[in-house]
């Protein structure tokens, strides 16, 4: 029989899939002997069963009742009993952290009767009614579906009538009045009453948390973070402890290291006389955690010891929630904390130095996506002028955009292509769509543990929180600085998440210290800790990885830059890029040639230009392989636009002028070569087979460049790649031409020229007949851009803007197949081609040169698939190096299993 409920004493962190991250960690802390209020967990299996049927799983209520009885016995009180009632919290807890995305209900068990008992037992009538109004508010919005803004508006009206600047100034009678207002509001909106049965409150709260798994904000967060939809959430039910019992009580969030920078120490926020939700929501500004030492030295000392215990046990940065109830410290949650990219590298390096983790584990704790973020530019603070305001540096980076004041406007403007900065007093989970759309988030309230800070760090978004110098007026759609400067919606501002500053206009950018190091090897004075950590991680990755990392480079400058970034060769040199600019005229002449002699003259003029390009690239990559792809795109791409030509000719005729004869000739050629679908037309290997002399010219340019480099003392390693092969006969014919020209140049120069000849696998037929193609190919390189297009039947130029956003929203795929390899479809073709190609030619070298070669997740797939190398743009080379190392670790069982 399936079991749906576990006590805290029965679990551990290795059961996160069943108990959720929150529940598993509560059980782990209980096992460590830390002061955790008693409770139990309703499992993710129960959630999945509920979501599948829409009804409570059979037997779940009996298990909940049994565990509740155990909890009541331990507490010495009954749930919601009239005198000194036991109260419970009901919280979500998925396998992977989803901060603020699902529901929480506190103070379960309070009723019109038990609130009086709580007032008597606690000695604080105000505390009791404050707890009751919180329950009615949470239950009304979370469980009964009342718009949360209606409760907020009722609170605001009451504070205005009483002249109270915040809720702390409301007394017990005010809060009792508010409870009645809230209950009436629920009845008016829903036609139902707030339940006076504690058991009914508990049952409905648990089911509401289950339902919140499929809430809009939770689905959006999962899509962004690539969390599977089928996992479901667990529910933690726990005895309430109260931080709102007076000045000797409070709640806080703490980190064992700074989640923004990674520096060691105790970091966090504390709010006296408050529940934990107040800290995270940012509705009142907190004090730094260090202030707790002055307020309650004993609790501070205990907290410090518990934090050290947890960091040593989890061997990582821990994010902790705690409450102090009249001088007694309670630990309410811990998890491995979300952190910025900068902090991830710094923390990994420090934990290795402290002996808590191995260098391989340190490598598993960082990511290519994080490294890419560290390579982004930063603001040039010497040229920014005076900031508009300062706040807390919650999530680093530099971003500029038009200030907007609500989530919907952020989404609308971003959808129109505008960069925006979301400005709020504080964010709530409902702001998630706007946070996703924005370049940066700016709030006037909240600390480093507020909703805005935690979610922004998790998404890698720039964020400044708690900018108290700003007065944010959402209704007027503007903010005002302390000196009276007014910033209206649509005004561009710059947000520096590293310094916690906000500047007017679009501030100038400078390269990051990490980028400076990667380009030059110089570490400089800025961000020394993170630069050193990045250097160590890359060194570890290079010593671990099996995959080589090459670069896509079409110029000597690109090749030289890629080598500085650590590239081990050029995996794709696109020769068509050498035909642009002034050389386009020579290509026109070749296309327009009406006989072989004219065509050959054009090719002869192109040859030395291409040769010199190849010489420069081979020199930059001396001693390393350079894979040169023969001309691939349709020839019409080198001609003027068809419509533009027709308009020029028609305009001349309309004015009674004779059209330019060259324009007429070009239009005839464009019309002659017009194809309805040119990407599936005359291109790639097909060009070489039907355009005389084209292949010979390119191969001669390559061969003569090899000769020139050898005579100069170099060691060129040129490889020739034939694109868009779909049948082995195409490759056989073209290879014969290639080898003929190589032999000619060798004979003429007296210098032996041998270049491996291979092909791009970018058509499904090529992948499915790879065994035959390998008879003629010495290497394969997957062109996954075209392979994705032809497998899916997608035109990349059209579909991403047309309907990809709808496909992502509807879950057709979790990520664009042009960004991350489609393992089930395109990936299966890759696997077939690798297996069949090597069955024919065991020493076949296989790589990938599409955009996927620089995508972290795809790099892991290519490692598993058995490729020899990945090739990507020069700026993605460090990312690919890091991920190739991490991929090798996962094969040996070392992975980021936190």
N, C-alpha and C positions, 0 to 999 in steps of 0.2 A: 504494500500500500504506500502511495506517495505521502511523504511527510512535508508539511507546509510551514511549520513553526519551529524555531530553535531558540533556546535561551542563550544569553551572552556567554554563559559558562561552557557552552557546548561547541563553540566555533573558534575560528582563527582566520588570519589574513589569507591563508591559502584557500579559503572557501568563498572568495569574493564573487565568483560566478553564480553561486547559489544565494549567498547572504547579502550581495551587493557590497560595494566598497566601504560604505559607512558602517554597515552592520558587522562585516568581517573585522574591521579595525576596532570597533567597540569591543568585540569579543577578544581581540588580541590584547587590547589594553587591560581588559578584565583579567586575562591570564597572566599579565605582567604584574598584577597586584596594584595597579593604579586606582585612584578613587573615582570609579565610574558608577553613576546611578544605575540601579538594576533595570533590566529590560529584556525584551525578546525581539526576534526578527521574523517577519512573515516573508517567505522566500520569493525569489524571482520566478520560480515554477508556479507559485500561486498566481502571480501577476499574469504570466503567459496564459494560464488556464482561464483566468477572468477575461482577458482581452479576446481570447478565442471564442468564448461562449457568451460573453456579456453578463454572466451570472457568477456568483460567489462559488468557488470550487467546493465540491462536496467534502465535508469533514473539516474544512478550515475553521469554521466558527467554534467547533468543539475544541480544536487544538488551541485556539486563541483563548478560550475560556479557561482551559486547564493551565496555561502558562500565566494568565492573569491572576489566577488563584495563588500560584507560587509567588508571584510578584507582590500581591497583597499581603501574603504571610510574611514575606521578608521585610516589607515596609511597616507592618503592624497597623495598617489602615486599609479600608475598602475604597474602591474607585467611586469617587463622588459621594461618599457617605456624608450625612448632614453635619457631623461635627468632625473637624480636622480631616477633610477629605484628601484621599490620594488623587493626584492629578497626573496626567500623562502627556507626553509629547509624541506626535506621530510624524515621522520624517521619511522622505524618499531616500533611496540610496542605490544607485545603479552600479553595475560592474565597473564602469569608467566614470570618473568624476564629471558631473554636469552641473556646475554651481549655479543655483538659482533657477534652473530650468524646470523643475517640478515642484510639487507642493509640500507644504509643511503646515501642520495644525498644532498649536500649543494649548496647554491648559484644559485638555479634554477631561471632563468630569465635573466642571463647574455648572451649576444650575441655580435657579432662583433660591433654592433651599441651601445648597452647599456653599454658596458664596458667603452666607452669613456665618457658617461654621469656619470657613477659611479666615474671615475677618477676626473672629474670636481667637482661633488657634495661633494666628500670626501676630495678633496684637496691632494690626494695621488695617483699618477699614479701607483706607485709600488703596493699599496694595491689592486687597481682595477684589474691589470693583475694577481696578485697572486690569487685573488678570482676566476678569470676566469679559470686559469690553474687548480685550484682545481675542479671546476665544470666539465671541459672537462675530467679530469682524472677520477673522480668518475662516471660520466655518462658513459664514455667509457667502464669502467670495469663492473659496476653494471648493466647498462641498455643494452649496446650494446655487451657485452660479450667478450671484449678484455682482454687478460691476463694482470693482474695488474702489473706483473713483467716488461712488455715491457715499461710501463710508468716510472717505477722506474729506469730502465736502461737508458732511455732517459734523465732523471733528473741527474743521476750519470755522464753520459758523458758530459753534459753541465757544471756541477760543476767542473769536472776535467779540461775542457778547460779553465774555468775562474779562476781556482785555488781557488775555494770557498769551505771551509770546511763544510758549511751547506747552506740550502736554503736561510737563512737570508742575505747571502752575495751576492745573485743575485739581480741585479737591475731591473727596469721596462722593459728595452729593452730586458734583458735576459728572463724575464718571458713572454713577448710578443712573443719572438722567440719560447719559449717552448710551448705556446698555439698552434702555427702553426704546430710545430712538432707533438704534440698530435693529432690535427685534421687530419693531413696527415696519421698518424699511424692508426687512426680509419678507414679512407677510404681504406687504403691498406688492412687491416685485414678483414673488413666487406663488403667492396664494397659500403657502405652507408656513408652519411655525418652527421657530428654533427648537430643536428637541430638548426635552427636559430629562431624558433617560441617558445616563452616562454610558451605558452599554451600547445604545443606539448611536451616540456620538462617536464612539470608538469604531464601531462597524462601518459607519458611513465615511469616516475620515480615512480609514485604510483603503476602501474601494475608490475614494476620490484620488488618493495618491496613485493607485494603479491607473486610473483613467488619465492622469496627467502625463503618463508616459507618451501618449499620443497627442498631447497638446501641441499647438502650433509652434510655440517657442522651443519646446523640447525636440520636435522634428527638425526644425531649422538648425538647432545646435548640433544634432547628430549628423545631419548632412554635411555641415561644415567640418566637423571633426572626424568624419568617416567612422562613426560608431554604428554598428549594425542595428537595424530596427527590431530584430526579433529577440533581443536579450531581455527586455523587460526590466522593471525595477523591483528591488526589495523594499520593505517598509520596516523601519526601526521604531519600536514602541518602548518608551523609556520613562521612568519616574521623573517627574518634573523637579528641578531645583531652580531656585529663584534668585536672579540677580537684581530684581527690582524691589527688594525689601527695605531699602534705605541706604544711607551713605556707607555702611559697612558691607554692602553687597555690590555686585556689578558683574559685567560680562566682558569678554575680550576674545580677540583672535591673535594668535602668536605664531611666529615662524622661527625655526631654529637657526636660520640664516636669512639674510636679506633676499627676498625673491626677485628683486629688481637688479641687484648687482652681484649677489652671491657671497657677499662679505659675511664672515663669521660673526656671531653675536645673537642677542635676543631682539627680535623685531616684532612689532605688532601694534595693536590699538586696544585701548581699554576705555570702557564707559561705565562710570559709577551709577548705581541705582538704575540699571537697565537690563533688559533681556537681550539675548544674543542677536535676535532679529534686528534690534535697533542698531547694533554695531555694523552689521553687513549692509543694511539698507542705507546707512549714511544720513539718517534723518536728524541726528545730532552729531556735531563734530566731536571726535574722540580725543583722548590724550595719548601720547606715546606710551608704550608698554613700560618703559623705564619709570614713568611716574607712579606706577603701582608700587614700586619699592618704598616710596615715601608714604603712600596711602595705607599700605598693608604689607609690612616687611615680611611677616611670617608667610603669608600666602605667596608673595613674590618668590621667596626662597624655595618653597615647595614646588612652585611652577617651574622655576629654573632647573631644579633637580629632575623633575618629570620630563622636561623637554630634552635634557641630556640623555636620559634613559631611552626616550623614543628615538632620538637621532642615532644613537649607538645601535639600537635594535633594528631600525629600518635601514640604517646605513645610508641616510639621505636626508635632504631638507624635509622637515615635517611641518605641516600646516595644522594648527591645533585650535580648537574652540574650547573655552573654559568658562565656568561661572563660579563666582564666590557668593555663597549664601551665608550672610551674617558671620563672616570670617572663616568659613569652611570652604576649601577649594574642591571643585568637582571638574573632572575632565570629561567633556561631552563629545569630542570627536578628534580624530587625527587622520591624516592622509598624507601621502607623499605630495608635497606642495607643487602647484603650478609655478612656473618661473619664466623669466625672460630668457632669450637666447644667450645674452651676455652672462646671466647668472648660471645657466646650465653648464657652460664651458668652465666658468670659474669654480663652481661647486665640484664638478667632476674632478678637476685637477687637484683641488684641496683634499677631497676625500681619498684620492690615491696617495697623496703625500702623508695623510694621517694614518694610512694603513687600513682604512675601513673597507676599501674596495681595491680590486686589482686594476692594472692599466687597461686590460681588456674590458672590464666592467665600466671603467671610466669612459671608454670609447662608446660603449652601448648606451650611455646616459645622455649623449649629445646627438644632434641630427643635422642632416644636410640642409633641411629647411631653416633651422636655426642659424647655421653658418651663412646661408644666403642673406638672412636678415641683418647679420652683423656686417655684411659687405655693403649695405645700403649707405648712401651719403648721410652726413649729419649737417646741421646748420653751422654756418660760419658766424660764430657769436661776435667776432670782431666787427662784423658789418651789419648786425641786426638792430642796433640802436637800443633804446630802453624798452624793456618788456611792458606789456599791458598789465600783466599780473604774474604772480608766482603761486605755485601749488606743490603738491607732492609728486615727485617723479615716479609714477605708478607703473608705466610700461615704456621702455626707451625707444628711441628712434626719432625721426624728424618727418613731419608731414604738414602740408598746407592745404587749405580748401576754404570754400565759402561756409561761413557759420550758419548752421540751421538748428532749430530749436525743438524739433520733434522727430520721432522715428520715421513717420510716413513721409515727411518732406525730404529727409535724408535719402530714403529709398527712391523717391520720385526723381530727385535731381541726379543721383548717381546713375539711375537707369537712363538718363538723358546724356550721360557722359561727363557730368560735372564732378569735380572733386569737392568733397564736403567734410566739415568738422562738426560732429554732433555735440552740441552744448546743452547741458542739463544741470539742474540743481543737484540731482543725483539720478542715477539710472535705476531702472527696475528690470526684471526679466522681460517685461513687455517691450523694452527698448532694443532687444536683441537684433531685429531686422535692420534697424538704423545703425547699430554698432557694426554690423557686418558690412553695410554699404559705405560707411564713413572711412576716411583716411585716418582720422584720429578722434578721440573722445576727450571732452573737457567738462569737468564738473566743479561746481562751487562748494560742494559739501563732500564729506566722506574721506576715508583714509586709504592706506595701501591695502586694506582688507575689505574695502567696500565692493559692492557688486561690480561697479564699473572697472575697478582695478583688477579684480580676479578674472573677470571674463576677458578683458582686453589683453592681459598677459597670456591667457590661454590661447587667444587667437593671434598673438603677435601684432596687435594693434597699438599704435602710439596712444598714450593716455596720461593726462595730468588730472589729478583729483584734488579736492579740498582747496581750490583757489578762492579763498575767502574774500579776497579783494574784489571779486566780481559779484555783482548783483544780477542774477539771471531772471529776466521777466519773460516767461514763456508765452503769456498771452499777448504781450506787446511785441514779441519776437525780436528781442534785443538783450544785450547785457551792458551794464555800466561799470566802469572801473572806479577805483577809489578816488581818482583825481577828476572824475566827472566825464571822462571820455565815453561816448555812447557808440556801441558797435551794433549796427542793424543787421538783420538777416540778409545773407547774400554777400556780406563783406568778407574778404579773404583774410584769414588769420593763419599764423604758423604756430604749431604746437611742438615743443621740444620735450619729449617724454624722458629724456636722459637728465635734463637739468631742471625739469618741472617749471618751465617758463612758457609764456604765451606772448607772441609778437604780432604787431600789425603787419598786414601784407604778406607777400610770399618771400620769406627770408632766403638769402643765398645759401647754397649747399657746398660742402667740401667733402672729399673722400673720407671714409671712415679709417680709423687706425688699422683695422683688420685688413681693409683693402690695400692700404699703403704697404703693410707687411707682405701681403700675398704678391703684390706687383714688384716690390723692390727688395724684399728680404729685410727691410729696415723696420725696427720695432718702434722707434720714436718714443716720445714722452707720454703720449695720450693712451689711456686704457691699457697700460702695460700688463696688468693682470690678465685681462681677457685675451690680449694678443698672444701672450705666452701660453695660455691655455689652449688657444686654437692651434698654435704651432705644435704643441705636444700631441694634441688629438690627431692632427694630420700625420705626424710622424708615426704614431701608433697605427693609424689606418694603413699607411704605406707599407709598414712591416707585416701587416696582417692580411691584406687583400690578395686575392688571386686574380681578379679582373684588372687588366690594364685600362688606363684612361687616356684616350686620345682626344683631339679637338677637331671641330669643324672649322677650317680656316681657308680663306680664299685669297689672302694677300700675305706678303712677307711680314707685315706689321702684325696681323692677326696671329700668324704662326709664332712669331717671337714672343708675343704676349702670352700665348697659350703655354709655351715652354716655360716661361717664368712662373706661371701658375701650376706647373708640375705635369703638364701633358707629356705623354710618352710617344708622341707622334701625331700625325694628322690622319684622322679616320675618314675625312671627307673634304676634298678640295673641289669646289664646284667651278668647272671651267667656264660656264656661261657667264659668271660674274666678271670674267675678264673681257667679255665682248661688249661691255656697256660703255657709256661715255662717248668719247671721240671715236672709239673703235666701232661703234654701231654703224657708221657709214661703210666700213669695209664689209660688215656682215650684209648690209643692204646690197652692196655690189655683188656679193656672192649669190644672194638670193635672186637678184634681178638678171644675173648673167644668162644670156641666151645661147651660149655655147660653152664648151669645155674650156676653151682658152681663156675667156673672160673670167670664168669661175676660178680657174687655177691662179690667175693673177691676183684675185682678191685673197685667195687662200695663202698665196706666197707672201702677201703683205701682212697677213695676220700672224704667220708663223714666227717671225723674230720677236714679236710683241708677246706672244704666249710663252715662247722659250724663256724670255727674260723674267717673266712672272714666275715660272717654274724654278728658275735658278735661284731667285730670292727666297722662295718657300723652302726649297731643298737646303739652302744654306742655313736658314733659321732653324731647321730641324735636322741638321747634319747628324748622321748616324742613327736616326730614328725613321721609322716607316712613314711615308707620305702617300696616301691613297688618293689618286687623281681620278675623278669621275669624268668620263667623256661627255660631250655635250648632251644635255637631257631635255630642256624645254622645247616646245614647238617653235619653229623659226619665226612665226608671225609675231612672237613676243619682242623680236628685235626690230620690228617695223612700226611706224607710227600708228596711232589708233585709227581704226576704220572709220568711225563716225567723224573724227576730227578731219581726216582727209576729205571725206565727202562734203563736209561743210565748207572747207576751204575752196574746193572746186566749184561748188554751187554758188558760193558768194562771188567768186570771180566772174562766173557766167552771168549772174544777176546784174553785175555792174558793166556787162558788155565787154569784159576783159577775157583774154585767152588764159585759161588755167595754166599753171606751171606744168610743163611737160613731165617734170620729175614727180610731181604729185600724182599726175594721171597714171604714170607708170607704177608708182607705189600702190595706188588704189587697185589697179588691175592685179598686182601681185597679192595684195591682202585678200581681195575677193577670191582669187584663184586658190589661195591657201586656207580660206575660211573653213572652220570646222565647228559643228554644233557643240561638240564636247572635246575641246583640244587636249585635255588632260588624259583622254583615252584615245588620242589620235596619233598623228605623225610626230613622235618624239622618242627620246631615248635611243635604244639600239636600232629602232626603225629608221631614224635619220641616217645612221651610219650605213645602213644597207641600201638606201635609195638616193643619197646625195653623194655623188662621186667625189673622192678626194678629201672629204671632211675628216674621216677617221685618220687617214694617212697624215694629214697636216697636224692634227693634235698629237698623234703618237710620235711623229718626228720631232715636234717641239719638246716633248717630254724626254725623248732619247737624247737629243742634242744638249738639253739642260743637264742631264746626267753626265754626259761626256765633259761638258765644261766644268762641272763641279769636281769630277775626278781629276781632271788636269790641274785644277787649282789645289789639289791635295785633300779634297773633301771625301766623305763617304756617304754619297746619296743612296737612299733606299726608296726609290719610286715604285709604286704599285699602280696598275691600270685597272680601273673598274668600269665595266660596261653596264649602263643603267637599263631598267625596265625590261629585262629579259623575261620572256614567258615560255620559251621553248629552247631546248638545248641546241637546235639547229641554228637559231639566231646567234647564240654565243659562239658556236663552232666557226661559223662564217666570219664573224667579226674578229675572233681570235686569230684566224689565219692571216687576216690583214694586219693585225697588230704585230704578229711575229715576223711577217715579211718586212715591215718597216724597221723593226728593231734590228733585224739582221743587216739591212741595208746600211743603217747608221753605224753599226759595229764595223762593217767592212770599210766604209768610207773614212772613218775616224781612226781605225786601228785600236779603238778602245772597246772592250767587251761591254755590251749593254744587255742586261737581262732584267726584265721587270715581271714580277708575278702578275698574272691576269686573272681577275675574278669578276664577280657580278653583284649587283644589288638584288636582294630578294624583296620585292615590293609589290608583287602580284600574287594573289592566292594560287594561281596555277604554278608559279615558280616554286612556292613553298611545297605544293603537293607533288611536284615532279623533281624535287631537289636532288634525289638520287641520280637521276639522269644528268641534270645540270652540273653536278659535281664532277662528272666525267671530263668536263671542259674547264671548270673553274678551280683555281688554286685557293681561292678564298671567297667567303660570302660576307656581305654586309647588309643587314636588314635595314631597308628604308621604311621605317615604321609609319612615317607620315602617309605615304602613298598606300602602304599595306593596310592601314586603318581605313583610309578612304575607300579602297576597292573592296575591302571585306564588309564594311558596314553599308556601302552604297551612299556614303556621305561626301558632299563636296565641302571641303574645309572652308573655302572662301565664302560659302553661303550659309551653312547650317548652324554655325555657332551663334550667329546673330539672330537667325530665324526662329529656332525652337529649342536650342540647348537649355536655356533657362527653364523652360517648361518641363523638359525631360529630367532635369536635375530636381525640380520641385516635386515631380510625380514619382521620383525614385526609379526611373527607367535605368539610369546608371548613377553611381555615387559620385563620379568625377568624369570630366570630359575625357573620352577615349583618346583625344589628341594630346592630353596632358599626362595622363597615367595609362599605361598599357592595359588594354582589355585582355585580361588573362584567359578568359573562357573562350574567346573567339580568336582574336589576333594572336594571343599568346599560344593557343593550341597550334596554330599554323607555324609559329616559330619553333615549337617543340618538334613538330613533324619534320621541318626542314633540317633542324640540327641533327636529328637521329638519322634521317635518310642520307643527308649529305655526308656524314662521317662514316656511314656504313659503306659508302662507295669510296671515300677518300679519308682514311682515319686521321691523317695529319691536316685536315682542312681547318684553316684559321677562320673563325667566325666572330663577327662583331656587329654592332648596331650604330647607325649614324643618324637616325631620325631624332627629333626633339626629345623623345623618351630617354635618350642616353644620358640626359642631365636631370631627369626626374628621380627623386630619392626612392620612391616606392618601386618604380620600374627598374632601377638599378638592382634591387634585390631580386626581382624576377629574372633578370638577365644572368645574374650570378647562378641562380638555381637552375636555369635552363642550360647552363654549360657553355655560355659564350666566353670568348677569350678577351674581349675588350668592349668598352662602350666609348662612343665619341659624342661630344656635345660642344656647345659654344664655349669659347675660351673662358668666359666669366663663370661658367658652371663647372669648370674642371675641378676646382677645390671641393665643391659639393659632391661631385661624382667620386672623387678620391675617398672622401670621408664615408660615403654610403657604401662604397665597395668594400671598405674595411669592416663596416658594421654587418654587411651581408655575410662576409666570411665568418664573423663571430657567431652569427645565428646558426650556422651550419655545425659549429662545434659545441652548441648548447649554451653559449654565453649570449644573453640578450637582456634588454631592458625589461625585466619582469616585475618592475615595481607595481 
